[in-house]
Amino acid sequence: MTKIANMLDADLKGKVCLVRMDHNVVKNGIIKDTMRIDATIPTLLHIYKKGGLPVLMTHIGRPFDKKTGIINISEGDSVLPVVQYLENKFQLQGLIPDCKAESKIGITDIAPIGKAVQALKKGAADFVYLPNIRWFKGEEAKDESADIFAQSLANYADVYINDAFGSWQAHSSTYNIAKFLPSYAGLLMQKEIANLNKVFEPQRPFLAIVAGAKFDTKIGPLSSLIKIADKLILGGVIYNAYLCSKYKIQIEGVTKEDIEFANKFIIDSKDYLDKIVELPIIIENEGIEKRQGTKELEVQTLKPGTKLNYVLDTSAENFTREEIKKVFQEAGTIFVNAVMGFTALYPEGSMAMYSLIDQCPKAIKLFGGGDTIQDFKEYLPGIFAMAQNDPSYYFFTGGGAILDAIQQGSPYGMKPVQMLIKE
């Protein structure tokens, strides 16, 4: 049985604890949703309980431009709103080291971190929160500078705790750092992995629902998921591309590349295609700016060569049909990483699906992905509020992390998690 190092087993008394969080909740200087921050609070409280000195870090947004190699530093991507939220919630004093960026290559002088840690040790601050970790040179590097940056950070700490399940990519602050410090999984990380096990060892029948704006990012996880699921429902552009491939039709906005990936998925999954539950009615719309020329179309009536305008949702009526309801109501586990359509114009399909899922009290309901959870919360706030206190529900903090683990074939497959496995 795989075991990961547990922070509760670590001696933290008087030790500087470098903690990687996933507090990527700020957009243009405003916190969109505090869910990811709140989910890490037990880890922070246990560090205090065990006498540790917390130095927190997270990424905000994507300041690194992969094409130019430039790190774009903006106040809109600052951790300040997160620090202020924690200060107000706990009446604690946070400190952000005054690290200055050098030109366009990001922060290279991390000496201010040392000064901030000394202030923490002297009691002048209750916690230190590093500037946006992606502002630092080396954080997203693919060469030796990732190790150099990680080792530099390690010089200021005694222990490393990874509580950033949603930050699944092998970056300096999630992966390399564990080479240089005693490393442990935070409480949220452990909770997420335990619930992710329910995808790999599900209560059956297992229904998986996956949607997305591009097929290329989902083909790997989908090809793995269709093998372990009993039923699979597709949504969004993924479903549109699948329909284009299977029925030889054209849908506006579905690229040739998406269709090629759909073709590959269908070929690679030929032995499992009977698991796919096709939602029979789709919503066609003229353009993507406003609702106009709305048509409900039966998939089975589409003839090869048919050209459709934008398909922006699946019909809410699908989830009232007995054959669809039966799939949901018989499920023992329902995994959802899906917004069924373009919810800015057509939220009805997603709302109907979430409502039907809520009517499945026997099923374990696992939700992943920021958009999935955000739309659930926005469009069905009453059901969402009840679901948060319902033990049959679990809301993951990272959708991409789940899909990466599924593609790897194990909840321990993500590289940052592998660094926490006990020998």
VMD Tcl script that draws the C-alpha trace (Angstrom):
set ca {
  {0.00 0.00 0.00}
  {1.40 3.39 -1.01}
  {1.95 5.81 1.85}
  {2.92 9.44 1.78}
  {4.73 11.36 4.49}
  {2.17 12.96 6.80}
  {2.79 16.40 8.28}
  {1.14 15.23 11.53}
  {4.09 12.86 12.02}
  {6.63 15.66 11.65}
  {8.32 17.55 14.48}
  {7.50 21.15 13.62}
  {8.20 22.84 16.96}
  {10.24 25.97 16.39}
  {10.85 25.03 12.77}
  {10.36 27.18 9.70}
  {7.78 25.39 7.56}
  {7.85 26.23 3.86}
  {4.31 25.48 2.68}
  {3.20 25.30 -0.94}
  {-0.47 26.20 -1.19}
  {-2.75 26.48 -4.20}
  {-4.27 29.89 -3.52}
  {-4.60 30.75 -7.19}
  {-7.89 32.57 -6.63}
  {-6.97 36.15 -7.52}
  {-7.88 37.82 -10.79}
  {-7.08 41.47 -11.45}
  {-6.36 41.98 -7.76}
  {-9.67 40.54 -6.53}
  {-10.34 37.18 -4.91}
  {-12.88 35.32 -7.05}
  {-13.73 32.61 -4.53}
  {-12.17 31.77 -1.17}
  {-12.85 28.02 -1.40}
  {-9.24 27.06 -2.17}
  {-7.90 29.22 0.65}
  {-10.43 27.92 3.17}
  {-9.61 24.32 2.23}
  {-5.99 24.80 3.37}
  {-6.80 26.38 6.73}
  {-6.61 23.07 8.70}
  {-3.01 22.66 7.53}
  {-2.13 26.19 8.63}
  {-3.80 25.71 12.03}
  {-1.94 22.45 12.65}
  {1.37 24.13 11.89}
  {0.59 26.65 14.63}
  {-0.65 23.89 16.93}
  {2.62 21.99 16.52}
  {4.69 25.13 17.12}
  {5.78 25.69 13.54}
  {6.57 28.97 11.81}
  {4.70 29.12 8.47}
  {6.19 30.54 5.30}
  {3.51 30.23 2.63}
  {3.76 30.35 -1.15}
  {1.42 30.03 -4.12}
  {1.22 30.93 -7.77}
  {-1.30 33.44 -9.10}
  {-2.17 33.32 -12.79}
  {0.32 32.68 -15.57}
  {2.86 35.52 -15.58}
  {5.46 33.53 -17.54}
  {5.16 34.01 -21.30}
  {6.33 30.73 -22.84}
  {6.87 32.31 -26.26}
  {9.05 35.21 -25.16}
  {10.46 33.83 -21.92}
  {9.43 37.05 -20.17}
  {7.92 37.03 -16.67}
  {5.24 39.72 -16.61}
  {4.84 41.07 -13.09}
  {1.54 42.79 -12.37}
  {-0.21 43.92 -9.20}
  {-3.25 42.08 -10.50}
  {-1.33 38.83 -9.89}
  {-0.12 39.76 -6.40}
  {-0.66 37.57 -3.33}
  {-1.64 40.66 -1.31}
  {-5.40 39.96 -1.43}
  {-4.76 36.44 -0.11}
  {-2.60 37.79 2.72}
  {-5.25 40.36 3.62}
  {-7.93 37.66 3.64}
  {-5.91 35.50 6.05}
  {-5.09 38.50 8.24}
  {-8.77 39.47 8.52}
  {-10.00 35.92 9.05}
  {-7.56 35.06 11.84}
  {-6.50 38.47 13.13}
  {-2.89 37.59 12.36}
  {-0.08 39.68 10.95}
  {1.31 38.59 7.60}
  {4.54 39.73 5.95}
  {5.37 39.70 2.24}
  {9.13 39.89 1.57}
  {10.06 42.96 -0.47}
  {11.61 41.08 -3.39}
  {12.41 43.19 -6.45}
  {12.20 41.85 -9.97}
  {15.15 42.18 -12.29}
  {14.14 43.40 -15.74}
  {12.02 40.81 -17.53}
  {13.54 37.65 -16.09}
  {11.70 37.87 -12.78}
  {12.95 37.95 -9.20}
  {16.53 36.76 -8.76}
  {17.50 38.30 -5.40}
  {15.72 36.34 -2.69}
  {17.68 37.78 0.25}
  {14.56 39.67 1.46}
  {13.04 36.25 2.21}
  {15.79 35.70 4.78}
  {14.99 39.02 6.46}
  {11.29 38.15 6.55}
  {12.02 34.74 8.12}
  {14.11 36.44 10.82}
  {11.18 38.76 11.55}
  {8.93 35.69 11.81}
  {11.30 34.04 14.27}
  {11.38 37.20 16.40}
  {7.57 37.37 16.51}
  {7.32 40.52 14.38}
  {4.96 38.62 12.07}
  {2.66 35.62 12.46}
  {3.29 34.25 8.98}
  {5.35 35.05 5.91}
  {3.80 34.88 2.46}
  {6.22 34.91 -0.47}
  {5.42 37.01 -3.54}
  {3.72 35.16 -6.40}
  {6.03 32.18 -6.75}
  {5.86 32.37 -10.55}
  {7.48 35.79 -10.40}
  {10.75 34.09 -9.41}
  {13.34 33.04 -11.95}
  {13.59 29.26 -11.94}
  {10.09 28.41 -10.76}
  {8.89 27.11 -14.13}
  {12.34 26.37 -15.54}
  {13.10 23.10 -17.29}
  {16.85 23.26 -16.65}
  {19.18 23.32 -13.66}
  {17.90 26.75 -12.56}
  {14.82 24.99 -11.13}
  {17.07 23.13 -8.69}
  {19.11 26.25 -7.98}
  {16.00 28.21 -7.06}
  {14.61 25.34 -4.97}
  {17.87 24.98 -3.04}
  {17.97 28.72 -2.42}
  {14.47 28.60 -0.93}
  {15.39 25.55 1.15}
  {18.17 27.52 2.82}
  {15.54 29.55 4.67}
  {13.42 26.65 5.93}
  {13.61 23.45 8.00}
  {10.65 21.54 6.61}
  {8.63 21.50 3.37}
  {4.88 20.84 3.32}
  {2.99 20.43 0.06}
  {-0.70 21.24 0.40}
  {-1.16 22.28 -3.24}
  {-3.03 19.36 -4.78}
  {-4.29 21.61 -7.59}
  {-0.73 22.62 -8.55}
  {0.11 19.30 -10.16}
  {2.84 20.43 -12.53}
  {6.43 19.62 -11.57}
  {7.70 23.12 -10.84}
  {10.47 24.20 -8.52}
  {8.13 24.95 -5.59}
  {6.08 21.74 -5.97}
  {8.70 19.20 -7.02}
  {12.36 20.26 -6.92}
  {12.12 21.73 -3.42}
  {11.38 18.28 -1.98}
  {14.92 17.21 -2.91}
  {16.41 19.59 -0.38}
  {14.14 19.48 2.69}
  {12.32 16.87 4.77}
  {8.99 16.83 2.92}
  {5.44 16.07 3.98}
  {1.91 16.15 2.61}
  {-0.43 18.75 4.07}
  {-3.86 17.82 5.34}
  {-5.67 18.99 2.21}
  {-3.27 17.08 -0.01}
  {-3.99 13.91 1.95}
  {-7.74 14.50 1.83}
  {-7.70 15.08 -1.93}
  {-5.69 11.91 -2.56}
  {-8.03 9.87 -0.35}
  {-11.03 11.07 -2.35}
  {-9.20 10.60 -5.63}
  {-8.87 6.94 -4.67}
  {-12.65 6.76 -5.05}
  {-12.18 7.34 -8.78}
  {-9.72 4.45 -9.07}
  {-11.64 2.17 -6.70}
  {-15.19 3.40 -7.27}
  {-18.45 2.23 -5.86}
  {-20.06 0.88 -9.01}
  {-21.63 1.54 -11.43}
  {-19.17 4.38 -12.07}
  {-20.43 7.30 -14.18}
  {-17.84 9.82 -15.41}
  {-18.82 13.15 -16.96}
  {-16.12 15.20 -18.69}
  {-16.33 18.34 -20.80}
  {-13.89 20.94 -22.02}
  {-13.10 23.70 -24.47}
  {-10.39 21.70 -26.32}
  {-9.99 18.01 -27.02}
  {-6.20 17.92 -27.00}
  {-5.90 18.57 -23.26}
  {-8.41 15.85 -22.38}
  {-7.65 13.01 -24.78}
  {-5.11 11.36 -22.46}
  {-7.33 11.39 -19.36}
  {-10.40 10.44 -21.41}
  {-8.64 7.45 -22.94}
  {-7.78 6.25 -19.43}
  {-11.12 7.16 -17.87}
  {-13.25 5.30 -20.41}
  {-11.47 2.09 -19.39}
  {-12.27 2.37 -15.68}
  {-15.73 3.95 -15.92}
  {-18.93 2.01 -16.57}
  {-20.54 4.95 -18.36}
  {-19.05 8.13 -19.86}
  {-20.87 11.34 -20.77}
  {-19.13 14.06 -22.79}
  {-19.91 17.78 -22.92}
  {-18.75 21.07 -24.37}
  {-16.41 21.22 -27.36}
  {-15.28 17.68 -26.56}
  {-18.80 16.39 -27.22}
  {-19.13 18.57 -30.33}
  {-15.88 17.20 -31.74}
  {-17.00 13.65 -30.94}
  {-20.27 14.26 -32.81}
  {-18.40 15.72 -35.78}
  {-16.18 12.67 -35.92}
  {-18.85 10.02 -35.45}
  {-21.65 11.53 -37.54}
  {-19.44 13.23 -40.17}
  {-20.97 16.66 -39.57}
  {-19.50 20.15 -39.17}
  {-20.07 22.42 -36.19}
  {-18.97 26.06 -36.18}
  {-16.06 26.66 -33.81}
  {-14.90 23.03 -33.76}
  {-11.42 23.00 -35.26}
  {-9.94 20.43 -37.58}
  {-7.44 19.66 -34.83}
  {-10.24 18.94 -32.34}
  {-11.88 16.55 -34.81}
  {-8.56 14.78 -35.41}
  {-8.17 14.26 -31.66}
  {-11.76 12.99 -31.50}
  {-10.98 10.57 -34.32}
  {-7.96 9.31 -32.39}
  {-9.98 8.94 -29.21}
  {-12.66 6.92 -30.99}
  {-10.09 4.65 -32.65}
  {-8.07 4.15 -29.45}
  {-11.24 3.48 -27.44}
  {-12.96 1.22 -29.98}
  {-13.40 -1.57 -27.43}
  {-15.13 0.74 -24.94}
  {-17.34 2.99 -27.08}
  {-20.51 1.29 -25.83}
  {-19.82 3.03 -22.50}
  {-20.45 6.47 -24.01}
  {-23.92 7.80 -23.23}
  {-24.84 10.26 -25.98}
  {-27.03 13.14 -24.86}
  {-29.67 13.14 -27.60}
  {-30.55 16.86 -27.87}
  {-28.09 19.69 -28.53}
  {-28.62 23.47 -28.59}
  {-27.60 25.37 -31.72}
  {-27.13 29.14 -31.64}
  {-26.24 31.84 -34.16}
  {-22.94 33.24 -32.90}
  {-21.53 33.40 -29.38}
  {-22.35 36.99 -28.45}
  {-26.01 36.55 -27.54}
  {-28.84 34.05 -27.63}
  {-30.32 34.15 -31.08}
  {-31.72 31.68 -33.56}
  {-31.82 29.00 -30.87}
  {-32.65 25.51 -32.14}
  {-32.95 22.19 -30.37}
  {-31.62 19.40 -32.57}
  {-31.90 15.64 -32.18}
  {-28.46 14.12 -32.69}
  {-29.87 11.00 -34.32}
  {-31.46 13.06 -37.12}
  {-28.17 14.62 -38.24}
  {-27.06 13.43 -41.65}
  {-23.44 13.23 -42.88}
  {-22.34 16.56 -44.33}
  {-24.72 18.60 -42.14}
  {-23.28 22.02 -41.24}
  {-24.36 23.49 -37.92}
  {-23.86 26.87 -36.37}
  {-22.37 27.05 -32.86}
  {-23.56 24.28 -30.54}
  {-23.44 25.93 -27.11}
  {-25.19 23.50 -24.79}
  {-26.90 20.21 -24.31}
  {-30.64 20.49 -23.74}
  {-31.99 20.41 -20.20}
  {-34.62 18.02 -21.54}
  {-31.95 15.34 -21.87}
  {-31.89 14.98 -18.10}
  {-35.64 14.34 -17.91}
  {-35.51 11.39 -20.33}
  {-35.90 8.08 -18.57}
  {-32.93 6.38 -20.26}
  {-30.61 9.22 -19.13}
  {-32.09 9.48 -15.64}
  {-31.60 5.74 -15.20}
  {-27.86 6.04 -15.87}
  {-27.54 8.67 -13.14}
  {-29.88 7.06 -10.62}
  {-28.19 3.66 -10.85}
  {-24.67 5.09 -10.43}
  {-22.71 4.29 -7.28}
  {-20.08 6.93 -8.06}
  {-20.46 10.05 -10.20}
  {-17.32 11.95 -11.18}
  {-17.94 15.37 -12.73}
  {-15.34 17.50 -14.47}
  {-17.79 19.24 -16.71}
  {-19.57 22.42 -17.62}
  {-21.88 21.10 -20.29}
  {-21.99 24.21 -22.45}
  {-21.17 27.88 -22.83}
  {-22.81 28.85 -19.55}
  {-22.48 32.59 -20.12}
  {-25.36 32.18 -22.60}
  {-26.74 28.74 -21.86}
  {-26.46 27.53 -18.27}
  {-29.59 25.38 -18.46}
  {-27.92 22.12 -19.50}
  {-25.40 22.23 -16.66}
  {-28.06 23.27 -14.15}
  {-30.33 20.39 -15.14}
  {-27.46 17.90 -14.87}
  {-26.32 19.14 -11.45}
  {-29.94 19.01 -10.24}
  {-30.29 15.41 -11.43}
  {-27.03 14.46 -9.73}
  {-28.37 15.91 -6.49}
  {-31.32 13.54 -6.80}
  {-28.98 10.56 -6.55}
  {-28.57 10.22 -2.76}
  {-26.91 6.79 -2.91}
  {-24.12 7.91 -5.21}
  {-20.73 9.26 -4.15}
  {-20.50 12.58 -6.01}
  {-17.02 13.86 -6.87}
  {-16.71 17.30 -8.46}
  {-13.48 18.66 -9.89}
  {-12.50 21.73 -11.88}
  {-12.80 25.41 -11.05}
  {-15.40 26.20 -13.71}
  {-17.48 23.16 -12.76}
  {-17.69 24.12 -9.11}
  {-18.00 27.85 -9.77}
  {-20.97 27.37 -12.10}
  {-22.63 24.94 -9.70}
  {-22.27 27.54 -6.95}
  {-23.43 30.44 -9.12}
  {-26.45 28.89 -10.81}
  {-27.69 26.56 -8.05}
  {-26.55 28.27 -4.84}
  {-29.12 26.57 -2.63}
  {-28.24 23.04 -3.75}
  {-24.53 23.88 -3.63}
  {-24.76 25.15 -0.05}
  {-26.50 21.95 1.02}
  {-24.00 19.83 -0.92}
  {-21.04 21.32 0.93}
  {-22.36 19.75 4.13}
  {-23.42 16.48 2.50}
  {-20.89 13.64 3.02}
  {-21.90 12.07 -0.30}
  {-20.34 15.08 -2.08}
  {-16.69 16.02 -2.43}
  {-15.37 19.12 -4.20}
  {-11.76 18.87 -5.35}
  {-9.65 22.02 -5.43}
  {-7.99 21.12 -8.73}
  {-9.54 19.73 -11.90}
  {-6.33 19.50 -13.90}
  {-4.68 17.55 -11.09}
  {-7.41 14.92 -11.14}
  {-7.18 14.48 -14.89}
  {-3.39 14.20 -14.72}
  {-3.65 11.52 -12.03}
  {-6.24 9.64 -14.12}
  {-3.92 9.76 -17.11}
  {-1.04 8.51 -14.95}
  {-3.25 5.69 -13.70}
  {-2.80 6.37 -9.99}
  {-3.67 9.00 -7.37}
  {0.06 8.95 -6.62}
  {1.05 9.42 -10.26}
  {1.55 13.19 -10.19}
  {5.21 14.09 -9.91}
  {4.85 16.41 -6.88}
  {2.99 13.65 -5.02}
  {5.67 11.10 -5.92}
  {8.18 13.24 -4.04}
  {6.13 12.73 -0.85}
  {5.94 8.93 -1.00}
  {7.60 7.12 1.88}
  {10.38 4.77 0.87}
}
mol new
graphics top color blue
foreach p $ca { graphics top sphere $p radius 0.5 }
foreach p [lrange $ca 0 end-1] q [lrange $ca 1 end] { graphics top cylinder $p $q radius 0.2 }
display resetview
